[in-house]
């Protein structure tokens, strides 16, 4: 009886005169220690042996741990500590003085987690990483193949000579090629209303120089939204029918289900900024037209392939409350899917597109697009801040809070012509989740040296502001697993 009592007292004193540093194992593997005194095998952990569940530290804590995966598994990362551990052993070392340990007697440190991933699991961290913890590159006016060719180029030179200098010369490959070979994961599509078809089949400006105004483009005769930049003077497109643009994206997505979420920004075009409406009236958008926009999107993408406001809002009262409280869905819930946002940036009446889109859908119920809004608005989840150099502090703050930010690496070919990378670098450093450029590859029309790719991306990367330190670009998208698990 006395022996039992003495043993119990000794154990109690040990706990009081020691701190505990538990070791946890996720997956299948072992944790070994340089001293050999703190080895925690998978069997030890599963049995909740003290060497794992307690791991007492009495005096100076000087130890190095190694992770050893079991057959069919690989070490992924340490949790809570040593996020920068490197191969081959991924050492995780502690050197805590005795005096500091003594101050922590009776306390339990956060556990050292050794996370192992099944070698057949392409994305083992998909249940942990979230949609807003990514950073991707995309293209501005993604459908734009080249400036107006002849004979429209003559009209531009004679009647709109200022226009080329305003927008610059940028040229994009097809949407499929951009996704497939340039690492683009953000697409911008401008949409022009044409419910009956044929509104853009002719280019009357050509008649002013004695040319036939008919384009001869069959898709322009069909009803439905049309995708191009500016009527007549900059109206070339790799996919005139909006639904054809979407079908091209869907084809690539279906063939590569392991891709990071693709962000598709929609810009509503209903304002005659360049004075071409004198010859071809632009059809204004009305509140009911947005139902048609959603319907065209849903005619191509099934509900299970869409990331929608309803899915992000969940049970919260507003979208804003959801993203600031619960956060965005995980990568596992959004991988292989697309998310549509609204530019809300070209109406002469501020916020008109956003407000019209929400008529009858005040909480975005049943809607597809996330409108560009402002911090704190009930519908606010996505915010556009286009000047990363001057707005970098604001972007970082909003990203840290949980907002999804879009910015631009360049505009109107200014940075490309000067080979000025300061705006591009600020955009990536800001933590903006999707960054648009006119130059995902070098261009002989601007500078053969300027182009934009995600630094260290595969092609996406972990967000530099809010992703955990252990996150690797391959966690966001791994080229080896684009077509699915091995």
C-alpha positions as a printed NumPy array, in Angstrom:
array([[  0.   ,   0.   ,   0.   ],
       [  2.824,   2.382,   0.892],
       [  4.626,   1.477,  -2.318],
       [  1.51 ,   2.288,  -4.369],
       [  1.039,   5.588,  -2.56 ],
       [  4.703,   6.503,  -3.057],
       [  4.487,   5.696,  -6.758],
       [  1.373,   7.851,  -7.174],
       [  3.04 ,  10.768,  -5.406],
       [  6.139,  10.399,  -7.577],
       [  4.037,  10.486, -10.753],
       [  2.17 ,  13.565,  -9.524],
       [  5.436,  15.337,  -8.71 ],
       [  6.791,  14.431, -12.143],
       [  3.818,  16.106, -13.786],
       [  4.155,  19.179, -11.609],
       [  7.915,  19.378, -12.193],
       [  7.734,  18.892, -15.954],
       [  5.907,  20.229, -18.945],
       [  4.37 ,  18.054, -21.593],
       [  5.004,  18.18 , -25.333],
       [  2.708,  15.642, -26.993],
       [  3.524,  14.096, -30.369],
       [  0.695,  13.406, -32.783],
       [  0.823,  11.334, -35.975],
       [ -1.554,  11.984, -38.862],
       [ -1.507,   9.216, -41.447],
       [  1.045,   6.414, -41.205],
       [  4.62 ,   6.957, -40.115],
       [  6.912,   7.208, -37.103],
       [  8.602,  10.067, -35.278],
       [ 12.14 ,   9.39 , -34.162],
       [ 14.371,  11.498, -31.93 ],
       [ 18.097,  12.149, -32.111],
       [ 18.486,  11.147, -28.453],
       [ 16.498,   7.962, -28.934],
       [ 14.571,   8.768, -25.759],
       [ 11.552,  10.381, -27.379],
       [ 10.752,   8.004, -30.225],
       [  7.028,   7.881, -30.956],
       [  6.061,   5.049, -33.273],
       [  2.709,   4.762, -34.971],
       [  1.839,   1.943, -32.574],
       [  2.85 ,   4.086, -29.568],
       [  0.628,   6.897, -30.798],
       [ -2.35 ,   4.645, -31.482],
       [ -2.014,   3.16 , -27.99 ],
       [ -1.765,   6.664, -26.459],
       [  1.521,   5.718, -24.779],
       [  3.073,   8.406, -22.618],
       [  6.072,   8.696, -24.925],
       [  3.654,  10.246, -27.454],
       [  0.702,  11.579, -25.46 ],
       [  2.799,  13.129, -22.673],
       [  6.432,  13.357, -23.81 ],
       [  7.512,  15.   , -20.551],
       [ 10.227,  17.662, -20.572],
       [ 11.876,  18.298, -17.193],
       [ 14.968,  20.366, -17.887],
       [ 16.6  ,  21.941, -20.952],
       [ 14.731,  20.746, -24.049],
       [ 17.352,  19.931, -26.662],
       [ 16.003,  17.487, -29.164],
       [ 15.72 ,  16.902, -32.893],
       [ 12.868,  14.887, -34.382],
       [ 12.749,  13.054, -37.7  ],
       [  9.718,  11.823, -39.608],
       [  9.83 ,   8.372, -41.183],
       [  6.902,   7.377, -43.403],
       [  5.582,   3.821, -43.58 ],
       [  5.397,   1.965, -46.888],
       [  3.008,   3.627, -49.318],
       [  3.131,   6.913, -47.438],
       [  5.225,  10.083, -47.632],
       [  5.979,  12.759, -45.095],
       [  4.056,  15.936, -45.858],
       [  4.737,  18.5  , -43.127],
       [  5.106,  19.225, -39.434],
       [  2.144,  20.84 , -37.725],
       [  2.518,  23.711, -35.192],
       [  6.31 ,  23.8  , -35.527],
       [  9.135,  23.582, -38.082],
       [  7.094,  24.703, -41.068],
       [ 10.308,  25.335, -42.985],
       [ 11.753,  21.859, -42.465],
       [ 13.564,  20.587, -45.546],
       [ 14.385,  17.154, -47.003],
       [ 15.804,  14.591, -46.766],
       [ 14.994,  14.152, -43.075],
       [ 12.778,  17.185, -42.453],
       [ 14.517,  17.762, -39.13 ],
       [ 12.481,  19.514, -36.449],
       [ 14.716,  20.793, -33.644],
       [ 14.021,  22.319, -30.232],
       [ 16.51 ,  24.16 , -28.024],
       [ 14.672,  25.563, -25.01 ],
       [ 16.719,  26.582, -21.91 ],
       [ 16.091,  24.855, -18.597],
       [ 14.839,  28.08 , -16.984],
       [ 12.17 ,  28.476, -19.67 ],
       [ 11.12 ,  24.846, -19.286],
       [ 10.835,  25.288, -15.532],
       [  8.496,  28.222, -15.984],
       [  6.236,  25.898, -18.014],
       [  6.14 ,  23.045, -15.483],
       [  2.635,  21.649, -15.257],
       [  1.672,  23.016, -18.66 ],
       [  1.172,  21.281, -22.001],
       [  2.745,  22.681, -25.145],
       [  0.86 ,  22.552, -28.456],
       [  1.496,  19.108, -29.941],
       [  4.157,  18.414, -32.525],
       [  2.19 ,  16.961, -35.428],
       [  3.825,  14.744, -38.027],
       [  1.547,  14.683, -41.056],
       [  2.01 ,  11.82 , -43.52 ],
       [  0.161,  11.546, -46.83 ],
       [ -0.787,   8.481, -48.787],
       [  1.385,   8.326, -51.906],
       [ -1.785,   7.754, -53.918],
       [ -3.415,  10.911, -52.521],
       [ -2.658,  13.733, -54.939],
       [ -3.796,  16.523, -52.606],
       [ -3.532,  15.441, -48.963],
       [ -4.136,  18.963, -47.624],
       [ -7.34 ,  19.652, -49.524],
       [ -9.407,  19.364, -46.352],
       [ -7.257,  21.968, -44.598],
       [ -6.367,  24.593, -47.198],
       [ -9.077,  27.013, -48.274],
       [-10.055,  28.66 , -51.516],
       [ -8.856,  32.105, -50.423],
       [ -5.401,  30.734, -49.531],
       [ -4.39 ,  30.458, -53.181],
       [ -2.782,  32.862, -55.637],
       [ -3.281,  32.513, -59.377],
       [ -2.467,  34.449, -62.54 ],
       [ -4.977,  35.25 , -65.241],
       [ -5.48 ,  37.31 , -68.356],
       [ -7.237,  40.612, -68.918],
       [ -9.713,  40.443, -71.812],
       [ -8.81 ,  36.794, -72.179],
       [-10.671,  36.383, -75.493],
       [ -8.695,  39.182, -77.266],
       [ -6.568,  37.708, -80.119],
       [ -5.191,  40.903, -81.696],
       [ -6.141,  44.54 , -82.47 ],
       [ -8.518,  45.322, -85.321],
       [ -7.187,  44.04 , -88.669],
       [ -7.643,  45.773, -91.995],
       [ -9.837,  47.33 , -93.215],
       [-11.094,  48.284, -89.721],
       [ -7.511,  49.246, -88.824],
       [ -7.796,  52.058, -91.375],
       [-10.972,  53.333, -89.663],
       [ -9.199,  53.263, -86.318],
       [ -6.213,  55.21 , -87.689],
       [ -8.395,  57.816, -89.361],
       [-11.267,  58.219, -86.899],
       [-10.023,  56.816, -83.578],
       [ -6.302,  57.447, -83.764],
       [ -6.062,  57.789, -79.998],
       [ -7.515,  54.322, -79.321],
       [ -4.455,  52.074, -79.941],
       [ -2.361,  54.234, -77.625],
       [ -5.027,  53.967, -74.95 ],
       [ -5.312,  50.181, -74.844],
       [ -2.02 ,  49.012, -76.372],
       [ -1.313,  45.942, -78.467],
       [ -1.842,  42.671, -76.602],
       [ -2.69 ,  39.275, -78.056],
       [ -4.017,  36.148, -76.368],
       [ -4.109,  32.526, -77.406],
       [ -7.361,  30.577, -77.201],
       [ -8.813,  30.078, -73.737],
       [ -7.981,  26.375, -73.89 ],
       [ -4.346,  27.092, -74.76 ],
       [ -4.04 ,  29.662, -71.985],
       [ -5.277,  27.161, -69.423],
       [ -3.26 ,  24.315, -70.871],
       [  0.135,  25.831, -71.625],
       [  0.373,  29.24 , -69.932],
       [ -0.792,  28.424, -66.405],
       [ -3.763,  30.786, -66.596],
       [ -6.34 ,  30.144, -63.848],
       [ -8.256,  33.409, -64.088],
       [-10.258,  34.339, -67.182],
       [-11.937,  37.657, -67.978],
       [-14.892,  37.713, -70.375],
       [-16.718,  40.847, -71.536],
       [-20.375,  40.235, -72.363],
       [-22.51 ,  42.267, -74.767],
       [-26.264,  41.83 , -74.843],
       [-27.69 ,  40.434, -78.097],
       [-30.889,  38.52 , -77.298],
       [-32.134,  38.206, -80.885],
       [-28.76 ,  37.821, -82.55 ],
       [-27.349,  39.891, -85.381],
       [-26.833,  43.153, -83.483],
       [-23.075,  42.937, -84.082],
       [-23.059,  41.078, -87.408],
       [-22.319,  44.28 , -89.317],
       [-19.733,  46.968, -88.638],
       [-21.213,  50.136, -90.157],
       [-18.005,  52.095, -89.613],
       [-16.538,  50.163, -92.546],
       [-19.082,  51.757, -94.859],
       [-17.593,  55.18 , -94.065],
       [-14.482,  54.153, -96.011],
       [-16.358,  52.36 , -98.751],
       [-15.971,  48.829, -97.382],
       [-18.597,  46.106, -96.933],
       [-19.84 ,  46.326, -93.315],
       [-20.829,  42.641, -93.103],
       [-18.512,  40.579, -90.896],
       [-19.542,  37.209, -92.289],
       [-19.083,  35.68 , -88.833],
       [-21.903,  33.115, -88.347],
       [-21.766,  33.141, -84.522],
       [-22.656,  36.844, -84.508],
       [-25.975,  36.029, -86.19 ],
       [-27.026,  33.727, -83.344],
       [-28.987,  34.906, -80.287],
       [-27.192,  35.169, -76.981],
       [-24.457,  37.111, -75.23 ],
       [-21.43 ,  38.058, -77.313],
       [-17.872,  38.296, -76.056],
       [-15.63 ,  41.081, -77.339],
       [-14.085,  44.335, -76.096],
       [-15.489,  47.33 , -77.998],
       [-18.051,  47.239, -80.828],
       [-16.504,  47.59 , -84.27 ],
       [-13.096,  49.153, -83.501],
       [-11.864,  46.37 , -81.172],
       [-14.309,  43.542, -81.673],
       [-12.122,  40.543, -82.527],
       [-12.554,  37.492, -80.313],
       [-11.388,  33.91 , -80.087],
       [-14.95 ,  32.982, -79.035],
       [-17.737,  35.373, -80.035],
       [-20.527,  33.384, -78.38 ],
       [-20.286,  33.634, -74.607],
       [-21.435,  30.039, -74.254],
       [-18.672,  28.915, -76.631],
       [-16.111,  30.627, -74.409],
       [-17.543,  28.803, -71.415],
       [-17.618,  25.489, -73.274],
       [-13.924,  25.85 , -74.056],
       [-13.145,  26.401, -70.36 ],
       [-15.358,  23.494, -69.371],
       [-13.688,  21.165, -71.847],
       [-10.277,  21.879, -70.359],
       [-11.624,  21.616, -66.814],
       [-13.307,  18.274, -67.489],
       [-10.086,  16.929, -68.97 ],
       [ -8.046,  18.174, -65.986],
       [-10.213,  17.684, -62.843],
       [ -7.236,  18.135, -60.52 ],
       [ -6.887,  21.83 , -61.351],
       [ -7.081,  24.658, -58.835],
       [-10.366,  26.583, -58.972],
       [-10.676,  28.78 , -62.071],
       [-11.881,  32.321, -61.435],
       [-13.94 ,  33.755, -64.316],
       [-14.632,  37.484, -64.137],
       [-17.579,  38.852, -66.119],
       [-17.617,  42.46 , -67.285],
       [-21.002,  43.807, -68.374],
       [-20.672,  45.929, -71.519],
       [-23.495,  48.437, -71.976],
       [-21.767,  51.826, -72.054],
       [-20.626,  53.656, -75.202],
       [-17.285,  54.854, -73.876],
       [-15.639,  55.121, -77.288],
       [-18.389,  56.689, -79.351],
       [-19.062,  53.774, -81.672],
       [-22.773,  53.728, -80.792],
       [-23.377,  56.479, -83.364],
       [-23.158,  53.72 , -85.946],
       [-24.233,  50.705, -83.888],
       [-26.383,  51.358, -80.805],
       [-25.318,  49.454, -77.701],
       [-28.195,  47.602, -76.09 ],
       [-28.548,  48.664, -72.432],
       [-28.807,  45.995, -69.762],
       [-31.96 ,  45.775, -67.685],
       [-32.496,  43.995, -64.391],
       [-34.069,  40.939, -66.041],
       [-31.122,  40.459, -68.39 ],
       [-29.02 ,  39.152, -65.515],
       [-31.305,  36.116, -65.281],
       [-30.269,  35.375, -68.857],
       [-26.599,  35.72 , -67.911],
       [-26.959,  33.179, -65.123],
       [-28.965,  30.899, -67.4  ],
       [-26.275,  30.902, -70.089],
       [-23.645,  30.006, -67.493],
       [-25.794,  27.2  , -66.115],
       [-26.448,  25.919, -69.626],
       [-22.743,  25.026, -69.805],
       [-21.668,  24.326, -66.218],
       [-23.711,  21.967, -64.028],
       [-24.425,  23.055, -60.471],
       [-21.845,  20.655, -59.018],
       [-19.084,  22.371, -61.018],
       [-19.978,  25.887, -59.797],
       [-18.769,  27.716, -56.694],
       [-21.763,  29.916, -55.914],
       [-22.663,  32.538, -53.286],
       [-25.236,  30.131, -51.815],
       [-22.588,  27.486, -51.232],
       [-20.177,  29.918, -49.607],
       [-22.831,  31.667, -47.506],
       [-24.196,  28.411, -46.122],
       [-26.308,  28.96 , -43.005],
       [-25.031,  32.478, -42.324],
       [-27.276,  35.49 , -42.764],
       [-25.019,  37.143, -45.333],
       [-22.125,  36.277, -47.584],
       [-19.939,  38.795, -45.798],
       [-20.642,  37.233, -42.415],
       [-19.837,  33.79 , -43.796],
       [-16.4  ,  34.617, -45.213],
       [-15.375,  36.625, -42.138],
       [-16.647,  34.03 , -39.637],
       [-16.485,  30.55 , -41.11 ],
       [-14.195,  31.306, -44.021],
       [-14.197,  30.082, -47.601],
       [-14.758,  26.458, -48.659],
       [-11.765,  24.144, -48.685],
       [ -9.762,  23.331, -51.784],
       [-11.199,  19.837, -51.577],
       [-14.683,  21.312, -51.93 ],
       [-13.714,  23.574, -54.843],
       [-11.042,  21.708, -56.798],
       [-11.917,  21.18 , -60.446],
       [-14.629,  23.853, -60.239],
       [-15.158,  27.391, -61.489],
       [-16.118,  30.567, -59.671],
       [-17.72 ,  33.53 , -61.446],
       [-17.221,  37.102, -60.285],
       [-18.637,  40.39 , -61.574],
       [-16.426,  43.34 , -62.432],
       [-19.097,  45.924, -61.483],
       [-16.702,  48.478, -62.893],
       [-17.941,  50.001, -66.171],
       [-21.393,  51.424, -65.476],
       [-21.554,  55.247, -65.479],
       [-23.809,  54.902, -62.431],
       [-21.667,  53.513, -59.575],
       [-22.622,  49.959, -58.583],
       [-25.484,  49.841, -61.099],
       [-24.572,  46.392, -62.42 ],
       [-24.167,  44.973, -58.931],
       [-27.426,  46.472, -57.653],
       [-29.416,  45.388, -60.706],
       [-28.014,  41.862, -60.401],
       [-29.325,  41.668, -56.843],
       [-32.89 ,  42.821, -57.539],
       [-35.037,  39.987, -56.217],
       [-31.855,  38.306, -54.965],
       [-30.843,  40.707, -52.193],
       [-28.715,  38.05 , -50.506],
       [-27.539,  36.622, -53.849],
       [-29.869,  33.659, -53.39 ],
       [-29.821,  31.528, -56.518],
       [-27.246,  33.744, -58.225],
       [-24.027,  32.543, -59.873],
       [-21.744,  35.585, -59.702],
       [-19.916,  37.127, -56.749],
       [-20.142,  40.902, -57.376],
       [-17.196,  43.179, -56.803],
       [-18.354,  44.988, -53.671],
       [-16.924,  47.012, -50.781],
       [-15.729,  45.928, -47.355],
       [-18.563,  45.339, -44.93 ],
       [-21.413,  45.201, -47.456],
       [-23.711,  42.193, -46.905],
       [-22.75 ,  40.862, -50.361],
       [-19.056,  41.57 , -49.936],
       [-16.664,  38.691, -50.462],
       [-14.817,  39.754, -53.615],
       [-13.161,  43.175, -53.917],
       [-11.238,  44.664, -56.837],
       [ -8.263,  46.888, -56.068],
       [ -6.459,  47.484, -59.339],
       [ -3.413,  49.489, -58.171],
       [ -1.23 ,  47.135, -56.143],
       [  1.636,  49.594, -55.667],
       [ -0.408,  52.295, -53.958],
       [ -2.987,  49.921, -52.462],
       [ -0.694,  47.145, -51.241],
       [ -1.284,  47.785, -47.533],
       [ -5.045,  47.813, -48.017],
       [ -4.94 ,  44.637, -50.09 ],
       [ -2.852,  42.833, -47.458],
       [ -5.255,  43.907, -44.724],
       [ -8.329,  42.709, -46.598],
       [ -6.712,  39.403, -47.575],
       [ -5.816,  38.792, -43.932],
       [ -9.436,  39.454, -42.944],
       [-10.74 ,  36.873, -45.422],
       [-11.669,  38.805, -48.555],
       [-10.939,  37.582, -52.075],
       [ -9.017,  40.269, -53.97 ],
       [ -8.432,  40.883, -57.666],
       [ -5.708,  43.193, -58.94 ],
       [ -3.711,  43.82 , -62.109],
       [ -0.03 ,  43.283, -62.829],
       [ -0.123,  45.707, -65.766],
       [ -2.536,  47.806, -67.783],
       [ -2.687,  49.243, -71.296],
       [  0.751,  47.696, -72.053],
       [  2.482,  50.527, -70.131],
       [  4.527,  48.266, -67.861],
       [  5.242,  45.767, -70.614],
       [  6.624,  48.341, -73.055],
       [  8.876,  49.776, -70.336],
       [  9.728,  46.303, -68.961],
       [  8.714,  47.708, -65.56 ],
       [  8.023,  44.854, -63.145],
       [  7.279,  46.955, -60.062],
       [  3.499,  46.727, -60.416],
       [  3.678,  43.016, -61.179],
       [  5.868,  42.333, -58.149],
       [  3.64 ,  44.405, -55.864],
       [  0.6  ,  42.492, -57.098],
       [  2.069,  39.142, -56.088],
       [  3.459,  40.459, -52.8  ],
       [  0.084,  41.937, -51.885],
       [ -1.535,  38.53 , -51.501],
       [ -4.263,  39.259, -54.058],
       [ -5.775,  35.906, -54.924],
       [ -6.195,  36.532, -58.655],
       [ -3.912,  38.759, -60.674],
       [ -4.63 ,  39.786, -64.259],
       [ -2.125,  40.555, -67.002],
       [ -2.063,  41.168, -70.731],
       [  1.209,  39.244, -70.947],
       [  1.253,  35.691, -69.586],
       [  4.119,  35.207, -72.037],
       [  6.626,  37.593, -73.688],
       [  5.337,  39.594, -76.639],
       [  7.212,  41.059, -79.607],
       [  4.602,  43.834, -79.755],
       [  5.573,  45.16 , -76.319],
       [  8.766,  43.831, -74.763],
       [ 10.364,  40.425, -75.325],
       [ 11.487,  40.524, -71.698],
       [  8.257,  41.32 , -69.855],
       [  5.817,  38.596, -68.864],
       [  3.834,  37.515, -65.802],
       [  3.862,  34.121, -64.108],
       [  3.205,  33.217, -60.467],
       [  6.591,  33.132, -58.665],
       [  7.355,  29.504, -57.891],
       [  3.875,  28.547, -59.055],
       [  2.903,  25.131, -60.373],
       [  1.233,  27.214, -61.874],
       [ -0.604,  28.489, -58.781],
       [  0.985,  28.945, -55.375],
       [  0.133,  29.324, -51.697],
       [ -1.038,  32.793, -50.775],
       [  1.889,  34.733, -49.223],
       [ -0.38 ,  36.483, -46.727],
       [ -2.804,  33.92 , -45.331],
       [ -1.683,  30.393, -46.28 ],
       [ -0.009,  28.255, -43.587],
       [  3.775,  28.287, -43.678],
       [  3.968,  24.59 , -44.536],
       [  1.858,  25.015, -47.671],
       [  3.616,  24.19 , -50.959],
       [  2.615,  25.183, -54.499],
       [  1.919,  21.508, -55.262],
       [ -0.777,  21.607, -52.567],
       [ -2.664,  24.161, -54.647],
       [ -2.112,  22.464, -57.991],
       [  0.25 ,  19.682, -58.933],
       [  0.953,  19.24 , -62.665],
       [  1.443,  15.512, -62.108],
       [ -2.142,  15.14 , -60.902],
       [ -4.064,  17.458, -63.214],
       [ -5.901,  14.583, -64.828],
       [ -6.675,  13.001, -61.456],
       [ -5.051,  10.816, -58.809],
       [ -2.231,   8.529, -59.984]])
